[in-house]
Amino acid sequence: MLQQLALNRHALASIEPAANADAWSTMEELDREAERLVAALRARRSSLARSPWERLSCWLDERVRTDELESLDRPEHPESAKLHQVRLLHVQNLVLRSYPRYRRALEPIVAEARALRGGDTVRVLEIASGDGNMAIAIADEASRLGLPMEVTGSDVVPAYVARANERARSRGSRARFRVIDAFALDAIAPGEHDVVFMAQSAHHFSPGKLAVLIAQAERAGATHAVIIDGYRSARILFALPLLASLSMDRHFTRDALLSTRRFYSEPELALLARTAAPTATVTIRTEQPLTTVLTIAFANKRP
Ligand SMILES: C[S@@+](CC[C@H](N)C(=O)[O-])C[C@H]1O[C@@H](n2cnc3c(N)ncnc32)[C@H](O)[C@@H]1O
């Protein structure tokens, strides 16, 4: 219901021609342009709603949408509480089988990147990797299958990175972790990573910031970016907070509700990716009922 695909497609058709590649040249300009375009898309689809069902969907979507920050993103929220929440997220990931699902979603892209590298090791960089369980699961499966693949996880919170490195070492995993701010990807050497990957985090960032992240991944020489996040839907809006409430942790439950309210619709993600990387091939796939997979194949090629 909250995806409003038909309305969004209609609205996109009138927004996208105005979004040309010359609209930005600096990251600040891209940030502003992406914010403008997503706001225009949302306003346009509301103005196109005709039937009572479409009007109800738009009304609900507008009421549900929020910019409110999750506790995880609040500087004043204690680090010990954040670490506890990240641990609960790990339990939720196990219950929802997120690690194998996300790994499978990533596999074809890694295979594509490997082909571009002539079969050489593919270097995956996970952004916003939290306490690192996703990166470890991906690295361990690659080792088990004997795939030429290196996985580096990263997060802006040093305590998560330290814990992830500790866990990787104690499990004998080849995954490694370092502190990286998602919006300072110029900190990584050009061409150091082939695939930039982000799981369950896109909704933490504003449209402008997400566009900047994609553009920076391209500038850092990646051949692909894969962004997987929750599927925006009325069903998930109820189900995820309900599942989270079983943790009996009010911050975790509240964050689950805020996440579902912040999830992007698929046309919004496609618009952001095409604005940030106008020469890339952008693909959006739904893995019902839980996730949206955004794949961006940049024009960067490896020799
Ligand atoms: C919901 S958690 C996702 C954790 C992990 N990807 C997973 O799927 O379990 C969101 C993560 O985004 C990280 N984050 C927020 N702002 C960031 C930034 N500017 N750069 C890098 N990571 C950031 C947070 O520290 C947190 O670990």
The ligand as an SDF file (V2000), in Angstrom:
LIG
                    3D

 27 29  0  0  0  0  0  0  0  0999 V2000
   20.5060   -0.5020   11.9350 C   0  0  0  0  0  0  0  0  0  0  0  0
   22.2260   -0.4840   12.1560 S   0  0  0  0  0  0  0  0  0  0  0  0
   22.6630   -1.6510   10.8760 C   0  0  0  0  0  0  0  0  0  0  0  0
   23.6620   -2.6350   11.3420 C   0  0  0  0  0  0  0  0  0  0  0  0
   24.0150   -3.7590   10.3770 C   0  0  0  0  0  0  0  0  0  0  0  0
   24.2130   -3.2840    9.0210 N   0  0  0  0  0  0  0  0  0  0  0  0
   22.9820   -4.8680   10.3680 C   0  0  0  0  0  0  0  0  0  0  0  0
   22.3440   -5.0920    9.3430 O   0  0  0  0  0  0  0  0  0  0  0  0
   22.8180   -5.5420   11.3810 O   0  0  0  0  0  0  0  0  0  0  0  0
   22.6700    1.0750   11.4530 C   0  0  0  0  0  0  0  0  0  0  0  0
   24.1520    1.3570   11.5560 C   0  0  0  0  0  0  0  0  0  0  0  0
   24.4390    2.5700   10.8570 O   0  0  0  0  0  0  0  0  0  0  0  0
   25.5920    3.1120   11.4740 C   0  0  0  0  0  0  0  0  0  0  0  0
   25.8000    4.5040   11.0250 N   0  0  0  0  0  0  0  0  0  0  0  0
   25.0340    5.5850   11.2800 C   0  0  0  0  0  0  0  0  0  0  0  0
   25.5870    6.6820   10.7120 N   0  0  0  0  0  0  0  0  0  0  0  0
   26.7150    6.2780   10.0750 C   0  0  0  0  0  0  0  0  0  0  0  0
   27.7120    6.9430    9.3040 C   0  0  0  0  0  0  0  0  0  0  0  0
   27.6710    8.2630    9.0680 N   0  0  0  0  0  0  0  0  0  0  0  0
   28.7270    6.2030    8.8020 N   0  0  0  0  0  0  0  0  0  0  0  0
   28.8040    4.8710    9.0260 C   0  0  0  0  0  0  0  0  0  0  0  0
   27.8980    4.1990    9.7620 N   0  0  0  0  0  0  0  0  0  0  0  0
   26.8610    4.8850   10.2800 C   0  0  0  0  0  0  0  0  0  0  0  0
   25.2490    2.9740   12.9430 C   0  0  0  0  0  0  0  0  0  0  0  0
   26.3880    3.1410   13.7510 O   0  0  0  0  0  0  0  0  0  0  0  0
   24.6520    1.5520   12.9640 C   0  0  0  0  0  0  0  0  0  0  0  0
   25.6340    0.5900   13.2390 O   0  0  0  0  0  0  0  0  0  0  0  0
  1  2  1  0
  2  3  1  0
  2 10  1  0
  3  4  1  0
  4  5  1  0
  5  6  1  0
  5  7  1  0
  7  8  2  0
  7  9  1  0
 10 11  1  0
 11 12  1  0
 11 26  1  0
 12 13  1  0
 13 14  1  0
 13 24  1  0
 14 15  1  0
 14 23  1  0
 15 16  2  0
 16 17  1  0
 17 18  1  0
 17 23  2  0
 18 19  1  0
 18 20  2  0
 20 21  1  0
 21 22  2  0
 22 23  1  0
 24 25  1  0
 24 26  1  0
 26 27  1  0
M  CHG  2   2   1   9  -1
M  END
$$$$
